[in-house]
Amino acid sequence: MASGDTLLAFFPPDNEPPASNYATLDTRNNHPVLDFDAVTAETALFTGILPRNYAGGGITVYIHAALSGAIAGTLGWLMAFERLSDMTMDMDADSFAADQAVTAATVPGTSGVILVLSAAVSNGANMDSIAAGEAFRLRIKRDVANDTAAGDAELIAVELKET
């Protein structure tokens, strides 16, 4: 696999919502979206397997989103990886690595215009040491403490690319 190749993509129906404070499945013009509140740090969880041809570098996470009505302010996200490793992971307890910030960026001046934000996550502890062929979860939360856009953020897709 070459640097910059897409490893995985996640979409709103792939969400495995937590028991509380979860992003809600919705549609916008027949496009499935996950709605994230502007005040409560709502969460979406996605499970995947890191492809076996993953070369072991870092991963850049791209979050494709729009705003339900906001045309001013900023939008930011937090994300964290959780390794679901063979013979060591207890599924009865979460073990996510530390949150990685996707820096808040100015929202488009038109509601519904897609904004793609990204952050590079280095291999190792920041990725919870996920190796090729291992299962993992990715947690996405709206960074309500550091963004300023009013109303819901609508997640459209998440893409993981090898750095």
N, CA, C and O of each residue as an XYZ file, in Angstrom:
652
protein
N       0.849     -1.168      0.000
C       0.000      0.000      0.000
C       0.897      1.234      0.000
O       1.897      1.286      0.715
N       0.538      2.200     -0.788
C       1.338      3.418     -0.892
C       0.835      4.481      0.068
O      -0.336      4.493      0.447
N       1.723      5.360      0.449
C       1.348      6.478      1.295
C       0.241      7.273      0.612
O       0.311      7.532     -0.589
N      -0.776      7.660      1.373
C      -1.885      8.418      0.814
C      -3.039      7.571      0.329
O      -4.084      8.113     -0.029
N      -2.881      6.239      0.306
C      -3.975      5.371     -0.115
C      -5.053      5.302      0.957
O      -4.751      5.300      2.150
N      -6.311      5.244      0.528
C      -7.416      5.084      1.461
C      -7.388      3.684      2.047
O      -7.305      2.695      1.319
N      -7.459      3.611      3.374
C      -7.492      2.337      4.085
C      -8.922      1.874      4.317
O      -9.254      0.718      4.056
N      -9.765      2.769      4.804
C     -11.153      2.462      5.148
C     -11.996      3.708      5.027
O     -11.479      4.825      5.059
N     -13.292      3.517      4.888
C     -14.250      4.614      4.960
C     -15.434      4.156      5.798
O     -15.858      3.003      5.712
N     -15.958      5.060      6.602
C     -17.127      4.787      7.423
C     -18.219      5.787      7.064
O     -17.939      6.935      6.718
N     -19.481      5.328      7.151
C     -20.629      6.144      6.792
C     -21.661      6.106      7.920
O     -21.600      5.210      8.761
N     -22.598      7.039      7.964
C     -23.545      7.107      9.075
C     -24.207      5.775      9.461
O     -24.299      5.489     10.655
N     -24.669      4.951      8.519
C     -25.294      3.689      8.947
C     -24.317      2.710      9.621
O     -24.753      1.742     10.245
N     -23.004      2.952      9.502
C     -22.007      2.091     10.143
C     -21.855      2.392     11.637
O     -21.206      1.629     12.353
N     -22.433      3.475     12.108
C     -22.296      3.888     13.502
C     -22.842      2.822     14.455
O     -23.894      2.231     14.215
N     -22.101      2.593     15.538
C     -22.524      1.718     16.630
C     -22.662      2.615     17.857
O     -21.721      2.728     18.642
N     -23.814      3.252     18.037
C     -23.930      4.291     19.058
C     -23.699      3.774     20.477
O     -24.095      2.658     20.815
N     -23.054      4.600     21.302
C     -22.903      4.238     22.716
C     -24.256      4.319     23.419
O     -25.254      4.707     22.811
N     -24.287      3.954     24.698
C     -25.538      3.926     25.457
C     -26.126      5.317     25.702
O     -27.341      5.453     25.851
N     -25.284      6.346     25.745
C     -25.773      7.700     25.988
C     -24.949      8.704     25.195
O     -23.855      8.392     24.725
N     -25.481      9.902     25.053
C     -24.811     10.991     24.331
C     -24.310     10.549     22.961
O     -23.146     10.750     22.614
N     -25.200      9.952     22.197
C     -24.835      9.452     20.864
C     -25.349     10.380     19.772
O     -26.379     11.036     19.926
N     -24.616     10.424     18.676
C     -25.067     11.140     17.487
C     -26.267     10.390     16.917
O     -26.316      9.161     16.960
N     -27.228     11.132     16.388
C     -28.453     10.504     15.895
C     -28.463     10.421     14.373
O     -28.051     11.348     13.676
N     -28.943      9.291     13.885
C     -29.054      9.077     12.445
C     -30.186      9.940     11.902
O     -31.273      9.989     12.476
N     -29.921     10.613     10.798
C     -30.880     11.513     10.178
C     -30.634     11.468      8.668
O     -29.755     10.743      8.202
N     -31.397     12.232      7.917
C     -31.139     12.388      6.482
C     -31.212     13.868      6.130
O     -31.900     14.658      6.777
N     -30.483     14.202      5.093
C     -30.551     15.545      4.520
C     -30.608     15.373      3.016
O     -29.649     14.909      2.400
N     -31.732     15.746      2.425
C     -31.946     15.558      0.991
C     -31.645     14.110      0.584
O     -30.994     13.861     -0.431
N     -32.124     13.172      1.384
C     -31.965     11.723      1.181
C     -30.545     11.212      1.402
O     -30.269     10.045      1.120
N     -29.644     12.044      1.893
C     -28.295     11.614      2.257
C     -28.294     11.255      3.745
O     -28.688     12.083      4.566
N     -27.864     10.045      4.114
C     -27.769      9.746      5.545
C     -26.684     10.590      6.190
O     -25.600     10.760      5.631
N     -26.984     11.120      7.375
C     -26.029     11.906      8.155
C     -26.175     11.503      9.619
O     -27.199     10.955     10.026
N     -25.146     11.780     10.393
C     -25.222     11.667     11.838
C     -25.227     13.076     12.399
O     -24.315     13.857     12.128
N     -26.249     13.408     13.181
C     -26.360     14.738     13.782
C     -25.632     14.773     15.118
O     -25.861     13.931     15.986
N     -24.748     15.765     15.273
C     -23.999     16.009     16.503
C     -24.420     17.358     17.056
O     -24.336     18.369     16.357
N     -24.869     17.386     18.295
C     -25.353     18.586     18.963
C     -24.235     19.610     19.155
O     -23.058     19.250     19.191
N     -24.606     20.887     19.277
C     -23.631     21.959     19.481
C     -23.254     22.140     20.945
O     -22.255     22.794     21.243
N     -24.035     21.572     21.870
C     -23.797     21.779     23.291
C     -23.299     20.513     23.979
O     -22.358     20.571     24.771
N     -23.913     19.378     23.690
C     -23.540     18.100     24.295
C     -22.536     17.391     23.395
O     -22.739     17.309     22.184
N     -21.460     16.881     23.975
C     -20.432     16.169     23.192
C     -20.943     14.786     22.830
O     -20.672     13.809     23.528
N     -21.683     14.713     21.735
C     -22.230     13.436     21.282
C     -21.171     12.635     20.537
O     -20.219     13.190     19.988
N     -21.358     11.312     20.530
C     -20.340     10.383     20.049
C     -20.884      9.448     18.985
O     -22.057      9.075     19.009
N     -20.018      9.073     18.049
C     -20.274      7.984     17.105
C     -19.113      7.013     17.210
O     -17.966      7.422     17.394
N     -19.411      5.727     17.092
C     -18.384      4.683     17.152
C     -18.429      3.856     15.870
O     -19.500      3.481     15.392
N     -17.262      3.583     15.332
C     -17.152      2.790     14.118
C     -16.137      1.671     14.354
O     -15.058      1.918     14.893
N     -16.473      0.451     13.958
C     -15.573     -0.689     14.085
C     -15.029     -1.056     12.717
O     -15.768     -1.077     11.733
N     -13.735     -1.347     12.657
C     -13.114     -1.763     11.400
C     -11.953     -2.698     11.667
O     -11.596     -2.974     12.812
N     -11.383     -3.170     10.596
C     -10.153     -3.972     10.642
C      -9.132     -3.241      9.784
O      -9.385     -2.941      8.617
N      -7.983     -2.959     10.372
C      -6.929     -2.286      9.627
C      -6.432     -3.243      8.543
O      -5.991     -4.348      8.861
N      -6.493     -2.845      7.273
C      -6.118     -3.763      6.193
C      -4.732     -4.371      6.384
O      -3.822     -3.724      6.903
N      -4.589     -5.607      5.963
C      -3.317     -6.321      6.131
C      -2.196     -5.712      5.308
O      -1.021     -5.948      5.593
N      -2.541     -4.929      4.288
C      -1.496     -4.277      3.498
C      -1.134     -2.900      4.054
O      -0.413     -2.145      3.402
N      -1.620     -2.570      5.235
C      -1.239     -1.334      5.920
C       0.257     -1.414      6.227
O       0.724     -2.409      6.781
N       1.010     -0.364      5.868
C       2.472     -0.398      5.950
C       3.026     -0.013      7.319
O       4.236     -0.097      7.532
N       2.166      0.410      8.255
C       2.649      0.679      9.603
C       2.941      2.124      9.932
O       3.464      2.410     11.009
N       2.625      3.044      9.044
C       2.842      4.461      9.341
C       1.665      5.049     10.078
O       0.841      4.319     10.628
N       1.583      6.345     10.093
C       0.445      7.004     10.710
C      -0.770      6.974      9.797
O      -0.720      6.487      8.668
N      -1.863      7.512     10.323
C      -3.117      7.566      9.576
C      -3.638      8.990      9.632
O      -3.610      9.624     10.687
N      -4.113      9.494      8.505
C      -4.815     10.766      8.488
C      -6.301     10.462      8.423
O      -6.764      9.702      7.572
N      -7.037     11.074      9.343
C      -8.482     10.884      9.414
C      -9.144     12.122      8.815
O      -8.877     13.246      9.239
N     -10.009     11.903      7.829
C     -10.755     12.973      7.168
C     -12.216     12.850      7.579
O     -12.825     11.792      7.422
N     -12.774     13.936      8.105
C     -14.174     13.960      8.502
C     -14.923     14.886      7.555
O     -14.638     16.081      7.482
N     -15.880     14.324      6.835
C     -16.703     15.069      5.883
C     -18.003     15.416      6.601
O     -18.713     14.524      7.064
N     -18.320     16.709      6.696
C     -19.503     17.127      7.446
C     -20.087     18.400      6.853
O     -19.449     19.097      6.065
N     -21.310     18.676      7.254
C     -21.991     19.927      6.918
C     -22.652     20.428      8.201
O     -22.651     19.729      9.214
N     -23.205     21.615      8.160
C     -23.926     22.173      9.302
C     -25.392     22.254      8.947
O     -25.748     22.598      7.820
N     -26.249     21.934      9.915
C     -27.688     21.914      9.646
C     -28.237     23.306      9.352
O     -29.223     23.439      8.628
N     -27.622     24.326      9.897
C     -28.119     25.672      9.647
C     -27.071     26.746      9.806
O     -27.224     27.846      9.274
N     -26.011     26.448     10.528
C     -24.992     27.464     10.804
C     -24.276     27.905      9.532
O     -23.935     27.097      8.668
N     -24.062     29.206      9.449
C     -23.289     29.770      8.335
C     -22.144     30.627      8.866
O     -21.489     31.349      8.115
N     -21.916     30.533     10.178
C     -20.830     31.271     10.821
C     -20.289     30.431     11.963
O     -20.960     29.520     12.447
N     -19.096     30.736     12.384
C     -18.470     30.013     13.482
C     -17.490     28.977     12.986
O     -17.111     28.965     11.814
N     -17.084     28.106     13.893
C     -16.115     27.063     13.570
C     -16.663     25.703     13.969
O     -17.546     25.598     14.820
N     -16.127     24.668     13.345
C     -16.500     23.288     13.641
C     -15.221     22.513     13.918
O     -14.257     22.595     13.157
N     -15.218     21.754     15.020
C     -14.068     20.923     15.370
C     -14.518     19.570     15.869
O     -15.678     19.383     16.236
N     -13.595     18.630     15.879
C     -13.900     17.250     16.263
C     -12.797     16.706     17.170
O     -11.681     17.223     17.197
N     -13.133     15.663     17.903
C     -12.182     14.851     18.646
C     -12.331     13.426     18.163
O     -13.433     12.986     17.834
N     -11.215     12.697     18.120
C     -11.283     11.298     17.698
C     -10.303     10.491     18.532
O      -9.306     11.016     19.027
N     -10.598      9.215     18.677
C      -9.706      8.329     19.425
C      -9.839      6.917     18.878
O     -10.917      6.492     18.462
N      -8.725      6.201     18.887
C      -8.686      4.812     18.434
C      -8.672      3.873     19.639
O      -8.139      4.203     20.699
N      -9.270      2.699     19.452
C      -9.232      1.644     20.457
C      -8.873      0.329     19.753
O      -9.615     -0.150     18.896
N      -7.759     -0.226     20.116
C      -7.286     -1.491     19.557
C      -8.086     -2.634     20.170
O      -8.231     -2.713     21.390
N      -8.599     -3.512     19.329
C      -9.311     -4.709     19.774
C      -8.400     -5.901     19.495
O      -8.624     -6.663     18.555
N      -7.378     -6.048     20.320
C      -6.311     -7.005     20.040
C      -6.651     -8.420     20.498
O      -7.404     -8.630     21.449
N      -6.086     -9.353     19.806
C      -6.284    -10.774     20.043
C      -5.746    -11.194     21.410
O      -4.592    -10.920     21.742
N      -6.571    -11.845     22.181
C      -6.202    -12.462     23.450
C      -5.826    -11.480     24.558
O      -5.335    -11.906     25.603
N      -6.044    -10.174     24.359
C      -5.729     -9.220     25.426
C      -6.862     -8.236     25.696
O      -6.950     -7.703     26.802
N      -7.716     -7.985     24.734
C      -8.767     -6.977     24.882
C      -9.961     -7.541     25.637
O     -10.513     -8.572     25.254
N     -10.354     -6.873     26.699
C     -11.571     -7.202     27.430
C     -12.671     -6.297     26.896
O     -12.648     -5.092     27.147
N     -13.622     -6.843     26.173
C     -14.668     -6.037     25.544
C     -15.638     -5.428     26.554
O     -16.503     -4.639     26.175
N     -15.507     -5.783     27.838
C     -16.388     -5.225     28.859
C     -15.913     -3.862     29.354
O     -16.587     -3.246     30.180
N     -14.781     -3.382     28.875
C     -14.259     -2.081     29.287
C     -13.651     -1.369     28.082
O     -12.970     -1.988     27.264
N     -13.902     -0.072     27.981
C     -13.303      0.720     26.905
C     -11.829      0.961     27.208
O     -11.431      1.071     28.368
N     -11.025      1.041     26.152
C      -9.594      1.316     26.333
C      -9.074      2.214     25.214
O      -8.024      1.947     24.629
N      -9.818      3.281     24.923
C      -9.431      4.195     23.854
C      -8.144      4.925     24.190
O      -7.885      5.256     25.347
N      -7.346      5.171     23.171
C      -6.175      6.048     23.317
C      -6.681      7.463     23.580
O      -7.882      7.722     23.501
N      -5.778      8.361     23.887
C      -6.145      9.752     24.153
C      -6.806     10.383     22.926
O      -6.477     10.062     21.784
N      -7.743     11.285     23.194
C      -8.394     12.011     22.099
C      -7.365     12.786     21.295
O      -6.433     13.374     21.844
N      -7.553     12.773     19.989
C      -6.760     13.572     19.059
C      -7.685     14.656     18.510
O      -8.799     14.356     18.080
N      -7.245     15.887     18.520
C      -8.085     17.003     18.078
C      -7.996     17.194     16.574
O      -6.915     17.161     15.987
N      -9.145     17.393     15.969
C      -9.235     17.852     14.587
C      -9.526     19.343     14.720
O     -10.638     19.733     15.077
N      -8.544     20.162     14.437
C      -8.620     21.598     14.702
C      -9.863     22.219     14.076
O     -10.174     21.990     12.907
N     -10.563     23.008     14.882
C     -11.767     23.683     14.409
C     -11.437     24.602     13.236
O     -10.422     25.298     13.235
N     -12.317     24.585     12.244
C     -12.150     25.417     11.051
C     -13.439     26.195     10.797
O     -14.516     25.785     11.228
N     -13.322     27.304     10.104
C     -14.471     28.138      9.772
C     -15.446     27.373      8.888
O     -15.056     26.743      7.906
N     -16.721     27.441      9.256
C     -17.749     26.743      8.480
C     -18.046     27.508      7.197
O     -17.829     28.717      7.125
N     -18.547     26.793      6.174
C     -18.914     27.479      4.932
C     -20.024     28.511      5.185
O     -20.787     28.379      6.142
N     -20.109     29.510      4.349
C     -21.103     30.565      4.471
C     -22.485     30.165      3.993
O     -23.407     30.980      4.026
N     -22.651     28.923      3.547
C     -23.939     28.418      3.087
C     -24.232     27.111      3.800
O     -23.406     26.198      3.787
N     -25.391     27.012      4.417
C     -25.792     25.786      5.104
C     -25.864     24.638      4.102
O     -26.406     24.793      3.008
N     -25.320     23.499      4.478
C     -25.360     22.324      3.618
C     -24.113     22.121      2.777
O     -23.931     21.049      2.201
N     -23.259     23.117      2.696
C     -21.999     22.960      1.957
C     -21.061     22.099      2.807
O     -20.918     22.328      4.008
N     -20.434     21.125      2.186
C     -19.595     20.162      2.897
C     -18.246     20.772      3.248
O     -17.625     21.470      2.447
N     -17.816     20.487      4.468
C     -16.522     20.905      4.991
C     -15.755     19.632      5.328
O     -16.266     18.776      6.050
N     -14.535     19.498      4.815
C     -13.706     18.327      5.106
C     -12.563     18.770      6.001
O     -11.734     19.594      5.615
N     -12.531     18.207      7.212
C     -11.474     18.499      8.169
C     -10.641     17.250      8.357
O     -11.148     16.136      8.227
N      -9.356     17.427      8.665
C      -8.498     16.253      8.822
C      -7.482     16.466      9.926
O      -7.185     17.593     10.321
N      -6.961     15.358     10.409
C      -5.874     15.373     11.379
C      -5.040     14.125     11.175
O      -5.571     13.036     10.958
N      -3.733     14.293     11.247
C      -2.809     13.158     11.157
C      -2.626     12.574     12.557
O      -2.436     13.302     13.531
N      -2.689     11.253     12.634
C      -2.506     10.542     13.895
C      -1.275      9.668     13.730
O      -1.230      8.814     12.844
N      -0.281      9.878     14.577
C       0.961      9.117     14.450
C       0.774      7.678     14.925
O      -0.040      7.393     15.804
N       1.549      6.786     14.320
C       1.532      5.380     14.697
C       2.022      5.251     16.137
O       2.787      6.087     16.618
N       1.583      4.212     16.810
C       1.997      3.990     18.188
C       0.873      4.326     19.141
O      -0.285      4.005     18.876
N       1.204      4.973     20.256
C       0.234      5.223     21.324
C      -0.974      6.028     20.853
O      -2.091      5.763     21.298
N      -0.782      7.004     19.963
C      -1.911      7.810     19.490
C      -2.927      6.994     18.710
O      -4.103      7.352     18.647
N      -2.470      5.890     18.113
C      -3.361      4.967     17.402
C      -3.651      3.728     18.245
O      -4.170      2.741     17.722
N      -3.337      3.757     19.501
C      -3.502      2.623     20.415
C      -2.743      1.392     19.896
O      -3.124      0.252     20.162
N      -1.668      1.649     19.155
C      -0.767      0.606     18.638
C      -1.463     -0.446     17.780
O      -1.091     -1.619     17.814
N      -2.467     -0.036     17.015
C      -3.169     -0.950     16.110
C      -2.203     -1.415     15.031
O      -1.470     -0.611     14.455
N      -2.206     -2.701     14.763
C      -1.343     -3.278     13.729
C      -2.198     -3.771     12.562
O      -3.407     -3.958     12.694
N      -1.555     -3.973     11.436
C      -2.241     -4.496     10.253
C      -2.977     -5.787     10.605
O      -2.432     -6.659     11.282
N      -4.211     -5.898     10.141
C      -5.012     -7.091     10.370
C      -5.758     -7.110     11.693
O      -6.492     -8.060     11.965
N      -5.591     -6.080     12.529
C      -6.273     -6.044     13.821
C      -7.568     -5.237     13.748
O      -7.686     -4.270     12.995
N      -8.532     -5.670     14.557
C      -9.781     -4.931     14.680
C      -9.558     -3.721     15.584
O      -8.663     -3.714     16.429
N     -10.385     -2.702     15.388
C     -10.293     -1.486     16.196
C     -11.630     -0.769     16.165
O     -12.499     -1.062     15.344
N     -11.770      0.173     17.074
C     -12.894      1.104     17.029
C     -12.341      2.514     16.900
O     -11.265      2.831     17.406
N     -13.102      3.345     16.215
C     -12.795      4.766     16.089
C     -13.948      5.536     16.705
O     -15.102      5.362     16.314
N     -13.632      6.389     17.671
C     -14.638      7.220     18.333
C     -14.522      8.638     17.782
O     -13.439      9.223     17.771
N     -15.640      9.179     17.330
C     -15.704     10.547     16.814
C     -16.659     11.331     17.708
O     -17.782     10.893     17.957
N     -16.209     12.501     18.193
C     -17.049     13.390     18.998
C     -16.918     14.806     18.464
O     -15.848     15.214     18.011
N     -17.993     15.537     18.519
C     -17.909     16.964     18.197
C     -17.199     17.651     19.358
O     -17.494     17.381     20.522
N     -16.267     18.534     19.037
C     -15.482     19.236     20.056
C     -16.239     20.485     20.503
O     -15.868     21.609     20.163
N     -17.309     20.267     21.273
C     -18.190     21.375     21.653
C     -17.493     22.414     22.532
O     -17.962     23.548     22.631
N     -16.389     22.046     23.168
C     -15.662     23.001     24.007
C     -14.840     23.981     23.179
O     -14.462     25.046     23.668
N     -14.561     23.624     21.921
C     -13.665     24.457     21.110
C     -14.230     24.882     19.765
O     -13.536     25.557     19.005
N     -15.478     24.506     19.439
C     -16.055     25.038     18.202
C     -17.197     25.988     18.559
O     -17.702     25.981     19.682
N     -17.590     26.797     17.590
C     -18.548     27.871     17.880
C     -19.764     27.878     16.967
O     -20.611     28.762     17.093
N     -19.877     26.927     16.058
C     -21.019     26.887     15.146
C     -22.280     26.474     15.902
O     -22.253     25.556     16.723
N     -23.367     27.153     15.619
C     -24.646     26.845     16.265
C     -25.319     25.667     15.557
O     -25.088     25.430     14.372
N     -26.147     24.939     16.295
C     -26.936     23.870     15.699
C     -26.131     22.613     15.450
O     -24.962     22.509     15.822
N     -26.791     21.658     14.809
C     -26.183     20.350     14.579
C     -25.093     20.380     13.510
O     -25.182     21.098     12.514
N     -24.067     19.578     13.755
C     -23.097     19.240     12.711
C     -23.548     17.909     12.146
O     -23.934     17.016     12.900
N     -23.504     17.763     10.842
C     -23.993     16.559     10.167
C     -22.815     15.803      9.550
O     -22.268     16.213      8.526
N     -22.438     14.704     10.183
C     -21.345     13.890      9.674
C     -21.838     13.084      8.474
O     -22.880     12.432      8.532
N     -21.074     13.142      7.395
C     -21.437     12.457      6.148
C     -20.579     11.221      5.939
O     -21.081     10.184      5.507
N     -19.294     11.320      6.241
C     -18.375     10.191      6.046
C     -17.087     10.447      6.805
O     -16.737     11.585      7.118
N     -16.388      9.347      7.093
C     -15.052      9.395      7.699
C     -14.150      8.529      6.842
O     -14.479      7.381      6.545
N     -13.004      9.084      6.442
C     -12.049      8.351      5.621
C     -10.729      8.244      6.371
O     -10.261      9.215      6.965
N     -10.136      7.057      6.339
C      -8.817      6.843      6.925
C      -7.830      6.587      5.794
O      -8.011      5.671      4.991
N      -6.781      7.411      5.740
C      -5.744      7.263      4.702
C      -4.408      7.027      5.372
O      -4.125      7.578      6.435
N      -3.605      6.218      4.753
C      -2.253      6.000      5.272
C      -1.411      7.231      4.999
O      -1.417      7.772      3.893
N      -0.678      7.673      6.033
C       0.135      8.879      5.910
C       1.439      8.562      5.209
O       2.265      9.453      5.009
